[in-house]
Amino acid sequence: VHPATRAIHFGGLGIGLAAGAAAAAVRRAVSGEQEAHPLLMNEANVERLAATLCRLRGAALKVGQMLSFNDADVLPPAVRTLMERVRNGADWMPAWQLEETLRRELGDRWREHVESFDEEPVAAASIGQVHRATLVDGRRVAIKVQYPGVSDSIVSDLWSMRQLVTYTGVVPPGLYLDRVLEVAREELLEECDYEREAANTTRFKKLLSPYTELAVPAVVPQLSSKHVLTTEWMAGLPIDKAAAEGAIEPAERDRIGERLLWLTLSELFKFRFMQTDPNWSNFLYEPRTRQLSMIDFGACREYDAPFAASYLRLVRACADGEAQREAILHHSRELGFLTGEEGRTMLDAHTRAAVLVGRPFADGEQPYDFGKQTISKRVTGDVQTMLRERLTPPRKEIYSLHRRLNGCFQLASRVGARIRAREILLEIERDHEAAEQAAELAAEEQATA
């Protein structure tokens, strides 16, 4: 979509939302009805907003997807509905634009490399769409094609989104919208670089190669570029869909959940390199072979050793409950969640929320039944307090990290897994401590050599 056209879409959306709110106000006045949601977030306006985000794609859709995995329960119900709509929604490129993009990126003879190419995409997301193809050597592949102009529209789109969100008033001030948009800009610019994603994919394939139950696709370099990425096709269904079909036995659901939790914690504390997009479609399950696969490595982040060590200590303190209040507050200040100037109300809410989130790892909760967990609902009151009382936004690393952790918990819940989460955490902690000791010993030997 041309930048001028995008601006018109955003402007038209603002006018449409205002008109929709006015119409809703008239209906309420005439009928005398009382509704909980704001006038701007009536059903018609939710539809307008979702349709526009899906049509514009890019940064507009990305912000919606980010909000759908962060603090979703503190947003109004109508906005949560909207976020669910845009999580996997995007309009396709027209056929002529798709062909033009592939020729520009791969050359006029790109089709000589493929035996077949499905013109209709199998998936469409915030910055690109995916097509199934078969190479001339028989390999089945996924070809991801970036929407033209997405990277060029990021800054203007985010500015427009800020104006729109401020106007609707649907995001609480304590979410620090400017920081969310700043993180979104940095992540989007990285995700628009498919050469970077190819390197991330190859790196993850190497990291997970010792673990045969976890598969990562190989990159096809001759059909990849800055804006096109081709990888081998990974068989299976998104894990939540496979679980919803009811064909997975309880013990297998538990195994899937355990592997996903182990993977998430290992990425942070062992590899210190995490795939931070929790979209459930990025985690596949093949029922015939019981193979788990990861796809889509555009959103990845590295974490330095001090951050990982401090965060692990915080998780362990949260797992050990209210008795570790001082440790929770200490590590929270260390990680920048708190400034040290907060009042008692904020500190109490922060501690209660931390203990609730750490409950899956608590000693008396094992195995933890994620299928019955209600953490997000139970923590909402304290989150509301924190949004009013907190004095600083989270550091940038936290947004993507918590999006992935939240996504892992949600996926385990959808699978209905019962997980010995504490055992996994303690195993990760032991491995982390051993690695730290080995690094210290190596540094001492190098210093004395």
Disulfide bonds with the S-S distance in Angstrom:
none
